[in-house]
Amino acid sequence: MSGLRAAERVAIARHGGRPGVAEYIEGLFTDFFEQRGDRQSREDPSILGGIALYRGKPVTVLGTRKGTTLEDHLKFNFGMPGPEGYRKALRIMKQAEKFGRPVVTFIDTSGAYPGMEAEARGQGEAIARNLFEMSRLQVPVVAVICGEAGSGGALALGVANTVLMLENAIYSVLSPEGFASILWKDANRSAEASELMKLTAPDLLELGVIDGIIPEPPGGAHLDPAFQLQAVDKALSTALSALSKIGELSIAGHRYKKFRAMGGSAYEEGD
């Protein structure tokens, strides 16, 4: 599928049938125990997370959840978390650090919920807090961008030692429609914007923003979920195995160097 244009990948990334965090948890992890609530306000179902076993070893797994039906979309706020969701995610990750469990995140969101009530409850602070705390977690973190990853709402789960991206996923500071509206005052030029934004997996691998591309079946992950589970399983196992060789005291330093190197000299995995 290397010949696809950026706009075509955007359409595939947004397909409602793509596997999401719930499907990956069900297919790749066992003994999943969901954890709910931010211990401050309420439960945000657009973030799914908890403790599980991955290949027999304990991990913490979480991610943004869109669902596949209209009822799911409404229940999960179309995969746009509020501040409670990000606080829940951080609570779960800090617990993982306390007990020495690696963290795996699955990202599929157009961005954080932009509503007035979310801002009133501290949306910006919640995202910023996640960025700050994730940057210094003393356990390995692997992020898998499995669909659409937009803005700080995606990055709030994406400060990882290893960032993997499905072949037809997208990762950008805002949507192509938003980009076109700002730059040209015309959202209909979103296809043109998609090309300029360098939001596809090959573009981002070349720029050093991500660390690896997970292949998809022809036509997209939604057409062969079994193939996609196997591909994600292989990439995730390889990433966690590599990170397990980094000492606990240097795992945060490894993450720091990775993000500091973006936009500059190439980051070397062994540093």
Backbone bond lengths (Angstrom), bond angles and torsions (degrees), N, CA, C in turn:
res aa  C-N    CA-C-N  psi(-1)  N-CA   C-N-CA  omega(-1)  CA-C   N-CA-C  phi
1 M - - - 1.466 - - 1.527 111.31 -
2 S 1.334 116.07 22.61 1.455 119.77 -176.68 1.518 112.65 -68.32
3 G 1.355 117.45 -18.47 1.448 119.59 -177.78 1.511 115.06 -85.65
4 L 1.306 118.26 1.93 1.457 121.11 -178.46 1.523 111.55 -69.79
5 R 1.317 115.98 142.42 1.455 121.00 173.60 1.526 109.13 -78.30
6 A 1.322 115.56 161.49 1.470 120.54 -177.70 1.523 111.19 -58.85
7 A 1.323 117.18 -42.16 1.462 119.92 -179.33 1.521 111.87 -63.05
8 E 1.330 116.97 -33.10 1.459 120.27 177.52 1.526 110.78 -69.15
9 R 1.311 116.40 -37.35 1.469 119.25 176.76 1.532 110.63 -67.87
10 V 1.318 117.29 -35.65 1.457 120.50 176.36 1.526 110.03 -59.13
11 A 1.327 116.50 -44.76 1.461 120.97 -179.79 1.526 111.14 -63.02
12 I 1.333 117.46 -41.35 1.461 120.84 179.20 1.528 110.41 -67.60
13 A 1.336 116.62 -42.00 1.465 120.72 179.87 1.523 111.83 -59.90
14 R 1.333 116.57 -30.80 1.460 121.35 -177.54 1.523 113.56 -91.70
15 H 1.322 117.54 -0.44 1.462 120.07 -177.63 1.526 110.39 -59.13
16 G 1.315 115.75 131.99 1.462 120.34 -174.89 1.515 115.43 -66.66
17 G 1.330 117.57 -16.26 1.454 120.16 -178.23 1.510 114.98 -94.71
18 R 1.334 118.20 1.06 1.469 119.65 -179.66 1.523 110.71 -62.92
19 P 1.338 116.88 140.95 1.469 118.96 175.13 1.523 110.88 -59.53
20 G 1.320 116.11 140.35 1.456 121.67 178.52 1.507 110.99 -122.66
21 V 1.306 116.03 -166.60 1.464 120.42 -174.88 1.521 112.12 -56.53
22 A 1.330 118.48 -39.68 1.463 120.49 -179.03 1.519 111.65 -63.20
23 E 1.336 116.46 -41.83 1.464 120.29 -179.92 1.523 111.36 -69.38
24 Y 1.328 117.23 -37.43 1.466 119.31 179.13 1.529 110.92 -69.84
25 I 1.310 116.87 -37.95 1.468 118.91 176.86 1.524 110.31 -63.43
26 E 1.321 116.08 -44.94 1.468 119.83 -179.45 1.521 111.98 -65.29
27 G 1.337 117.20 -37.47 1.456 120.15 -174.04 1.509 115.91 -87.61
28 L 1.348 117.78 -25.11 1.458 120.30 -172.46 1.525 114.24 -115.72
29 F 1.323 117.44 -19.32 1.461 120.94 -174.56 1.526 109.89 -117.96
30 T 1.318 115.67 156.76 1.466 120.98 176.63 1.521 109.52 -124.67
31 D 1.321 115.24 163.36 1.467 122.13 175.53 1.526 112.24 54.48
32 F 1.318 116.03 39.75 1.466 119.56 -178.57 1.522 110.48 -70.69
33 F 1.325 115.42 130.20 1.470 122.04 176.98 1.515 107.57 -121.11
34 E 1.333 116.25 108.72 1.461 120.85 -176.26 1.520 111.24 -72.66
35 Q 1.325 115.38 141.33 1.455 122.51 175.01 1.528 108.76 -116.53
36 R 1.311 116.46 133.19 1.457 120.88 -173.73 1.525 111.18 -124.16
37 G 1.320 114.34 157.73 1.454 121.20 173.02 1.512 114.37 84.25
38 D 1.339 115.28 149.93 1.458 120.40 179.87 1.517 112.70 -100.18
39 R 1.325 117.03 0.85 1.467 124.18 -179.24 1.527 112.28 64.42
40 Q 1.332 116.44 15.42 1.458 119.90 176.47 1.525 112.07 -129.30
41 S 1.330 115.67 -42.34 1.460 118.33 -171.73 1.520 112.45 -131.31
42 R 1.356 116.42 -67.79 1.453 118.48 -174.87 1.517 110.22 -162.16
43 E 1.319 115.31 177.43 1.454 123.12 174.99 1.528 109.63 -86.80
44 D 1.324 115.98 134.30 1.464 122.06 175.88 1.521 107.57 -114.86
45 P 1.342 118.18 104.96 1.469 120.33 -175.59 1.523 114.59 -71.87
46 S 1.344 118.43 -7.11 1.461 119.16 178.48 1.527 112.06 -74.25
47 I 1.336 116.86 -9.40 1.465 121.97 170.37 1.518 107.87 -113.48
48 L 1.312 116.98 123.07 1.463 122.50 175.94 1.513 107.98 -110.59
49 G 1.330 117.42 129.16 1.450 118.68 -179.27 1.507 112.88 -163.23
50 G 1.332 115.43 162.93 1.451 120.57 178.40 1.512 111.52 169.38
51 I 1.322 115.28 -161.94 1.464 123.73 -178.73 1.525 108.25 -100.68
52 A 1.330 116.52 143.56 1.460 120.48 178.40 1.518 109.43 -154.71
53 L 1.311 115.33 175.53 1.455 121.92 171.89 1.524 108.13 -109.23
54 Y 1.325 115.65 133.28 1.457 120.88 174.24 1.519 107.52 -119.98
55 R 1.307 116.08 114.55 1.458 122.49 -175.00 1.525 110.83 52.08
56 G 1.328 114.00 39.70 1.455 121.27 175.15 1.513 115.58 85.39
57 K 1.332 117.75 -2.10 1.461 120.91 -178.30 1.526 110.25 -112.51
58 P 1.336 117.53 141.68 1.469 119.97 -177.73 1.524 112.35 -70.04
59 V 1.313 115.72 136.12 1.462 123.05 176.31 1.519 108.39 -141.54
60 T 1.307 115.57 166.21 1.458 121.85 168.24 1.521 106.86 -108.71
61 V 1.324 116.53 129.82 1.461 120.94 -177.46 1.532 108.72 -128.85
62 L 1.318 116.50 136.59 1.458 120.74 -179.95 1.514 109.68 -156.66
63 G 1.319 115.92 164.76 1.450 119.17 177.51 1.510 112.63 -178.79
64 T 1.311 115.19 170.59 1.459 121.25 177.09 1.520 109.12 -79.74
65 R 1.334 115.37 141.66 1.463 120.78 -172.97 1.519 111.05 -125.46
66 K 1.344 115.55 123.32 1.455 121.21 177.33 1.522 112.52 -99.76
67 G 1.321 116.77 -36.66 1.452 120.59 -172.02 1.518 110.95 84.22
68 T 1.340 115.97 176.03 1.463 120.24 -175.49 1.519 113.77 -120.77
69 T 1.312 118.55 -10.76 1.461 121.63 179.83 1.527 109.51 -114.77
70 L 1.344 115.99 166.13 1.459 119.70 177.95 1.524 110.67 -60.12
71 E 1.330 116.49 -39.97 1.468 119.88 178.63 1.527 110.86 -61.53
72 D 1.338 115.45 -41.45 1.470 119.66 177.31 1.527 111.13 -63.87
73 H 1.318 115.69 -44.98 1.465 119.80 -178.87 1.532 110.85 -56.77
74 L 1.311 115.76 -43.72 1.463 119.54 179.80 1.522 111.25 -68.12
75 K 1.328 116.06 -42.71 1.467 120.66 -179.58 1.523 111.76 -63.23
76 F 1.344 115.59 -39.96 1.464 120.61 -176.15 1.525 112.21 -98.08
77 N 1.329 116.55 13.52 1.471 122.24 176.65 1.524 111.42 54.72
78 F 1.344 115.70 38.99 1.459 122.01 178.43 1.525 112.58 56.36
79 G 1.330 115.88 30.19 1.465 119.91 177.34 1.512 114.67 74.23
80 M 1.333 117.03 20.20 1.472 120.79 179.37 1.531 109.34 -108.36
81 P 1.317 118.18 100.17 1.468 120.40 -176.65 1.523 112.61 -69.28
82 G 1.317 114.73 151.68 1.450 121.68 168.82 1.521 109.32 -95.08
83 P 1.324 118.10 -177.57 1.465 119.87 -178.95 1.526 112.87 -59.98
84 E 1.347 116.69 -31.26 1.462 119.53 178.97 1.527 111.08 -63.81
85 G 1.332 116.35 -35.47 1.456 119.69 178.57 1.517 112.25 -65.57
86 Y 1.323 115.99 -42.53 1.467 119.33 -179.91 1.529 110.95 -70.87
87 R 1.318 116.79 -33.95 1.472 118.87 176.14 1.526 110.72 -68.36
88 K 1.328 116.92 -37.69 1.464 120.09 175.74 1.525 109.91 -62.84
89 A 1.326 116.80 -45.79 1.456 120.56 179.64 1.524 111.20 -58.81
90 L 1.323 116.83 -43.24 1.457 120.36 -179.93 1.526 111.04 -66.50
91 R 1.319 116.79 -40.64 1.470 119.92 177.37 1.519 110.66 -58.25
92 I 1.331 116.74 -43.40 1.458 121.46 -179.46 1.526 110.73 -66.82
93 M 1.327 117.09 -39.94 1.462 119.79 -179.46 1.526 111.90 -69.82
94 K 1.332 117.24 -38.18 1.461 119.56 178.17 1.531 110.67 -67.02
95 Q 1.310 116.36 -33.35 1.462 119.32 174.80 1.529 110.29 -65.47
96 A 1.343 116.28 -39.26 1.460 120.12 176.94 1.524 110.52 -60.01
97 E 1.329 116.38 -42.14 1.461 120.24 178.39 1.526 111.07 -62.04
98 K 1.310 116.21 -41.50 1.475 120.47 -178.84 1.523 111.67 -59.77
99 F 1.340 116.04 -37.78 1.464 119.88 -175.99 1.530 113.12 -104.73
100 G 1.333 117.00 9.62 1.449 120.59 173.04 1.515 115.48 71.63
101 R 1.328 117.40 31.28 1.461 120.79 -179.96 1.533 110.61 -98.05
102 P 1.327 118.39 135.07 1.472 119.56 172.00 1.525 110.32 -61.28
103 V 1.323 116.16 154.47 1.459 122.27 179.87 1.526 109.00 -114.05
104 V 1.330 115.71 131.61 1.462 122.13 175.58 1.523 107.95 -121.28
105 T 1.324 117.24 126.10 1.461 120.54 178.56 1.527 109.96 -118.49
106 F 1.338 115.26 145.03 1.458 122.27 174.95 1.529 107.35 -118.22
107 I 1.323 115.99 126.35 1.467 120.77 -171.53 1.519 110.31 -116.25
108 D 1.320 115.99 122.61 1.463 122.74 174.80 1.523 107.31 -153.42
109 T 1.304 116.62 88.72 1.460 121.51 -177.26 1.522 110.09 -153.03
110 S 1.316 115.43 142.47 1.468 118.84 174.54 1.523 110.88 -76.16
111 G 1.335 116.86 -12.26 1.454 121.69 179.00 1.515 110.88 145.60
112 A 1.300 116.51 173.42 1.457 121.36 176.26 1.532 110.21 -67.23
113 Y 1.328 116.50 152.93 1.461 120.19 179.70 1.528 109.79 -64.05
114 P 1.351 117.95 125.44 1.458 121.07 -173.74 1.526 114.62 -94.75
115 G 1.325 117.65 13.33 1.461 120.34 -175.67 1.518 113.60 -68.40
116 M 1.323 115.52 157.59 1.459 121.37 -178.91 1.523 112.14 -59.95
117 E 1.353 115.83 -39.08 1.457 118.39 -178.40 1.528 111.80 -66.70
118 A 1.336 116.76 -34.02 1.458 119.79 177.53 1.524 110.72 -66.99
119 E 1.316 116.31 -41.98 1.460 120.04 177.22 1.525 111.00 -63.78
120 A 1.325 116.33 -38.00 1.465 120.13 179.87 1.525 111.66 -65.76
121 R 1.334 116.55 -28.72 1.472 120.45 -179.29 1.528 112.04 -92.98
122 G 1.339 117.20 7.43 1.463 119.13 172.19 1.513 115.60 97.13
123 Q 1.325 117.65 38.35 1.464 120.70 -178.51 1.528 112.02 -58.66
124 G 1.322 117.18 -49.49 1.460 120.57 -178.27 1.517 112.42 -61.20
125 E 1.304 116.51 -42.66 1.469 120.40 -179.50 1.523 110.74 -66.62
126 A 1.332 117.21 -38.61 1.460 120.60 -179.18 1.526 110.88 -63.94
127 I 1.324 116.93 -42.73 1.462 120.60 178.08 1.523 110.40 -65.66
128 A 1.328 116.82 -46.61 1.466 120.77 179.72 1.523 111.21 -60.68
129 R 1.315 117.04 -39.24 1.464 120.92 178.93 1.522 110.58 -63.36
130 N 1.334 117.38 -40.69 1.461 119.82 177.85 1.522 111.69 -62.73
131 L 1.337 116.08 -43.27 1.462 119.22 178.78 1.528 110.84 -59.10
132 F 1.311 115.26 -44.98 1.463 121.16 -178.22 1.526 111.10 -64.62
133 E 1.318 116.27 -49.38 1.465 120.19 -175.53 1.528 112.16 -71.83
134 M 1.333 117.32 -38.60 1.465 118.94 178.82 1.518 111.24 -65.06
135 S 1.315 116.87 -32.27 1.467 119.81 -177.69 1.524 112.17 -63.56
136 R 1.322 117.08 -22.18 1.464 118.71 -176.86 1.528 114.04 -120.50
137 L 1.318 118.06 15.94 1.464 120.76 175.16 1.525 110.04 -60.09
138 Q 1.320 116.59 138.22 1.454 121.61 -177.18 1.526 112.35 -95.38
139 V 1.318 117.03 25.17 1.465 121.84 174.79 1.524 107.76 -131.02
140 P 1.335 118.01 154.58 1.469 120.33 179.51 1.529 111.06 -62.73
141 V 1.335 115.71 142.37 1.457 122.12 177.31 1.526 108.47 -128.31
142 V 1.328 115.78 127.41 1.466 121.96 175.29 1.522 107.68 -120.12
143 A 1.320 117.02 126.39 1.458 122.14 177.61 1.524 109.08 -110.22
144 V 1.331 115.76 135.01 1.460 121.96 177.83 1.523 107.96 -118.47
145 I 1.324 116.79 113.79 1.465 121.11 176.47 1.516 106.63 -86.73
146 C 1.326 116.21 108.52 1.460 120.02 -170.35 1.526 113.43 -106.10
147 G 1.323 117.99 -6.41 1.455 120.78 179.15 1.515 110.39 -151.26
148 E 1.314 114.55 -113.29 1.465 121.15 178.42 1.525 108.70 -100.26
149 A 1.314 117.27 131.29 1.462 121.07 179.19 1.515 108.51 -126.95
150 G 1.322 116.22 104.50 1.449 120.05 -173.44 1.507 114.54 -115.67
151 S 1.309 116.55 128.37 1.453 125.33 166.25 1.528 113.03 60.68
152 G 1.345 115.12 -159.58 1.455 120.47 -179.22 1.503 112.80 -64.96
153 G 1.326 117.19 -22.74 1.457 120.70 177.36 1.507 112.49 -62.67
154 A 1.327 117.20 -30.32 1.462 121.80 175.05 1.526 110.78 -85.41
155 L 1.327 116.61 -43.16 1.459 120.84 -177.51 1.525 111.70 -62.54
156 A 1.316 117.41 -25.05 1.466 121.07 179.45 1.520 112.63 -63.94
157 L 1.338 117.61 -14.77 1.464 121.93 172.53 1.526 110.97 -118.25
158 G 1.327 117.44 9.28 1.447 120.74 -170.94 1.509 116.95 -115.30
159 V 1.331 118.54 8.68 1.470 120.17 177.74 1.527 107.40 -82.30
160 A 1.318 115.55 84.73 1.457 121.60 -169.64 1.520 112.03 -124.07
161 N 1.331 115.36 158.95 1.461 120.24 173.84 1.527 110.91 -66.61
162 T 1.325 115.39 -38.31 1.460 121.27 178.42 1.519 108.69 -130.13
163 V 1.331 116.10 124.39 1.460 121.51 178.15 1.521 107.98 -112.27
164 L 1.326 115.40 115.81 1.457 122.01 178.94 1.522 109.17 -107.38
165 M 1.317 115.95 152.82 1.459 119.97 -175.59 1.516 109.69 -141.65
166 L 1.319 116.48 130.17 1.445 119.53 175.36 1.522 110.24 -64.57
167 E 1.309 115.71 151.64 1.463 122.40 -172.13 1.525 113.34 -53.62
168 N 1.337 116.68 -37.24 1.461 120.10 -177.33 1.525 113.29 -109.73
169 A 1.318 117.15 15.96 1.460 120.43 174.05 1.528 109.36 -77.95
170 I 1.317 116.25 166.24 1.464 121.40 177.14 1.527 109.15 -133.09
171 Y 1.333 115.76 153.43 1.471 121.68 -174.91 1.520 106.33 -147.38
172 S 1.320 117.56 117.21 1.462 119.34 -173.43 1.520 111.47 -156.11
173 V 1.317 114.74 165.97 1.458 121.14 -178.29 1.528 112.01 -73.33
174 L 1.323 117.38 -24.98 1.460 122.98 174.72 1.511 108.06 -161.82
175 S 1.317 117.58 174.18 1.455 121.00 -177.93 1.527 111.06 -70.68
176 P 1.332 117.84 155.74 1.470 120.00 174.59 1.529 112.37 -58.23
177 E 1.329 116.37 -35.26 1.461 119.95 178.10 1.522 111.36 -64.90
178 G 1.334 115.40 -41.08 1.457 119.55 177.68 1.516 111.98 -66.87
179 F 1.323 115.99 -40.83 1.466 121.37 177.47 1.531 110.22 -59.23
180 A 1.344 115.98 -48.41 1.465 120.52 -178.66 1.522 111.63 -64.67
181 S 1.323 116.41 -36.55 1.467 120.20 179.51 1.517 111.62 -65.85
182 I 1.336 116.02 -38.51 1.462 120.06 -179.70 1.532 111.16 -74.25
183 L 1.332 115.92 -45.45 1.456 119.87 -173.01 1.526 112.79 -77.42
184 W 1.331 115.90 -42.49 1.467 119.80 -173.85 1.531 113.72 -119.82
185 K 1.344 116.89 0.53 1.465 121.20 -176.53 1.525 111.66 58.50
186 D 1.339 115.59 32.83 1.460 120.27 -176.02 1.528 109.32 -150.72
187 A 1.326 117.18 98.68 1.462 121.45 -179.08 1.517 112.80 -64.98
188 N 1.326 117.39 -19.21 1.457 120.61 -179.99 1.521 112.76 -69.21
189 R 1.318 117.35 -11.33 1.470 121.08 177.94 1.531 111.17 -92.66
190 S 1.327 116.25 26.67 1.461 120.72 -176.93 1.529 112.57 -63.79
191 A 1.340 117.87 -33.09 1.466 119.60 178.76 1.526 110.42 -63.90
192 E 1.311 116.37 -41.17 1.463 120.96 176.91 1.526 110.49 -65.15
193 A 1.316 115.30 -40.58 1.464 120.08 178.35 1.525 111.32 -62.76
194 S 1.330 116.77 -38.62 1.464 120.92 -179.31 1.518 111.68 -57.82
195 E 1.324 116.39 -38.09 1.463 120.18 179.36 1.521 111.53 -69.27
196 L 1.319 116.94 -38.60 1.460 121.20 -176.84 1.529 112.90 -74.23
197 M 1.317 116.82 -28.66 1.461 120.89 -170.73 1.522 114.12 -77.23
198 K 1.320 118.05 -15.53 1.474 121.41 -178.44 1.526 110.63 55.06
199 L 1.334 115.19 53.89 1.459 120.17 -174.43 1.523 114.48 -102.18
200 T 1.340 117.66 0.84 1.454 120.07 -178.49 1.526 111.28 -87.76
201 A 1.330 115.99 164.36 1.461 120.81 -178.38 1.534 112.84 -59.91
202 P 1.342 119.91 -45.89 1.477 118.48 178.41 1.527 112.69 -60.61
203 D 1.333 116.73 -40.06 1.465 119.76 178.60 1.523 110.77 -62.12
204 L 1.314 116.30 -45.82 1.461 120.63 -174.23 1.524 112.38 -74.04
205 L 1.323 116.70 -28.83 1.470 119.15 174.04 1.523 109.76 -67.14
206 E 1.309 116.65 -42.11 1.467 120.85 178.80 1.522 111.38 -63.77
207 L 1.330 117.20 -34.77 1.458 121.45 -179.78 1.525 113.16 -81.46
208 G 1.327 117.13 -8.13 1.452 120.75 -179.98 1.516 114.74 81.45
209 V 1.330 117.20 14.22 1.464 120.73 179.95 1.529 110.88 -78.73
210 I 1.338 116.09 -33.63 1.460 120.49 176.72 1.521 108.79 -118.67
211 D 1.344 114.97 168.68 1.461 119.93 -174.53 1.519 113.97 -110.06
212 G 1.321 117.30 -12.86 1.450 119.08 -179.02 1.514 111.59 -170.96
213 I 1.344 115.20 155.10 1.459 122.05 178.82 1.518 108.93 -113.31
214 I 1.316 116.38 130.20 1.461 122.55 177.77 1.525 108.14 -96.25
215 P 1.333 118.26 123.06 1.465 119.57 -176.91 1.529 112.50 -66.28
216 E 1.322 114.21 152.49 1.463 121.63 175.58 1.524 109.28 -119.47
217 P 1.325 117.70 157.58 1.469 119.66 174.84 1.523 110.23 -70.04
218 P 1.323 118.26 159.62 1.466 120.63 178.34 1.531 111.17 -55.01
219 G 1.327 115.78 128.97 1.455 120.32 -179.86 1.507 114.41 94.55
220 G 1.342 118.18 -15.29 1.454 120.17 177.40 1.517 114.26 119.85
221 A 1.320 116.02 161.10 1.465 122.37 -175.13 1.520 113.26 -60.12
222 H 1.320 117.65 -30.63 1.461 121.48 -176.93 1.521 112.98 -67.87
223 L 1.346 117.42 -18.06 1.461 120.48 -177.69 1.524 112.92 -85.14
224 D 1.305 117.44 -18.36 1.470 120.74 179.12 1.528 109.18 -150.26
225 P 1.335 117.05 74.88 1.472 120.12 -177.51 1.520 113.60 -58.22
226 A 1.348 117.73 -34.11 1.467 120.08 -179.37 1.525 110.73 -63.60
227 F 1.340 116.64 -44.07 1.465 120.79 175.79 1.516 109.81 -59.17
228 Q 1.328 116.07 -43.48 1.460 119.28 -176.07 1.517 112.19 -66.56
229 L 1.311 117.13 -38.58 1.462 120.06 177.05 1.522 110.96 -60.90
230 Q 1.325 116.72 -42.20 1.459 120.33 -179.85 1.532 111.22 -65.48
231 A 1.328 115.91 -40.52 1.462 119.74 -179.20 1.529 111.14 -66.50
232 V 1.322 116.71 -42.69 1.467 120.45 178.70 1.521 110.25 -67.01
233 D 1.321 116.73 -40.35 1.461 121.31 179.19 1.524 110.84 -59.05
234 K 1.317 116.64 -45.27 1.467 120.72 -179.56 1.525 111.28 -63.46
235 A 1.333 116.58 -45.92 1.462 120.22 -178.46 1.519 111.47 -67.18
236 L 1.319 116.40 -40.28 1.462 120.68 -179.03 1.523 111.23 -66.84
237 S 1.322 116.85 -42.81 1.459 120.85 178.56 1.519 111.40 -61.41
238 T 1.331 116.18 -42.87 1.467 120.45 179.56 1.519 111.15 -63.78
239 A 1.332 116.53 -42.77 1.464 120.60 -178.38 1.525 111.36 -65.65
240 L 1.317 117.43 -45.57 1.463 120.63 -178.79 1.525 111.16 -66.59
241 S 1.311 116.60 -36.61 1.463 120.13 178.15 1.526 110.90 -63.85
242 A 1.315 116.54 -42.75 1.464 120.32 179.67 1.525 111.25 -65.67
243 L 1.324 116.46 -41.15 1.470 120.07 -178.32 1.523 112.12 -71.46
244 S 1.317 117.23 -25.80 1.460 120.06 179.94 1.515 112.28 -65.80
245 K 1.317 116.52 -17.43 1.473 120.79 -179.66 1.529 112.14 -85.63
246 I 1.329 116.64 -6.85 1.464 120.66 177.93 1.522 108.64 -90.95
247 G 1.296 117.92 130.74 1.451 121.26 -178.37 1.518 112.70 -62.82
248 E 1.316 116.31 151.45 1.468 122.01 -177.61 1.523 111.87 -56.63
249 L 1.318 117.78 -37.45 1.458 120.45 -176.32 1.523 112.53 -72.94
250 S 1.325 117.87 -18.81 1.457 120.14 -177.41 1.525 113.65 -108.80
251 I 1.334 118.33 -0.12 1.459 120.38 -176.42 1.528 111.00 -66.51
252 A 1.331 117.74 -38.41 1.464 120.21 177.11 1.528 110.20 -69.49
253 G 1.334 117.59 -36.35 1.456 121.17 176.94 1.515 111.57 -64.62
254 H 1.318 116.89 -37.91 1.466 122.14 175.97 1.525 109.76 -59.94
255 R 1.316 116.81 -43.85 1.469 121.60 -179.95 1.526 110.42 -67.05
256 Y 1.319 116.14 -40.52 1.469 121.36 179.69 1.525 110.78 -61.04
257 K 1.329 116.34 -47.98 1.464 120.37 -179.58 1.519 111.37 -61.92
258 K 1.308 116.09 -38.79 1.460 119.87 -179.19 1.524 111.17 -59.77
259 F 1.322 116.99 -48.72 1.460 119.95 -176.81 1.529 112.02 -75.46
260 R 1.317 117.37 -32.02 1.460 119.87 177.18 1.528 111.24 -66.73
261 A 1.328 116.65 -28.83 1.458 120.98 -175.94 1.529 112.62 -79.74
262 M 1.320 118.14 -14.64 1.466 120.13 -178.71 1.517 110.52 -62.22
263 G 1.307 115.85 129.86 1.460 120.73 179.98 1.510 113.51 85.02
264 G 1.347 115.78 -2.95 1.461 119.30 178.70 1.512 110.24 -121.23
265 S 1.330 115.98 -138.26 1.454 120.08 179.70 1.520 108.85 -69.46
266 A 1.319 115.70 155.93 1.457 121.48 -177.20 1.528 109.88 -61.26
267 Y 1.335 113.85 137.98 1.473 119.55 178.86 1.529 109.24 -82.98
268 E 1.297 116.78 132.27 1.443 120.59 178.71 1.516 109.59 -101.38
269 E 1.343 116.17 127.62 1.463 122.03 -173.72 1.516 112.17 -58.10
270 G 1.318 117.36 -31.13 1.466 119.32 -174.99 1.515 113.68 -79.82
271 D 1.322 118.92 -9.00 1.464 120.61 -176.28 1.525 110.80 -69.68
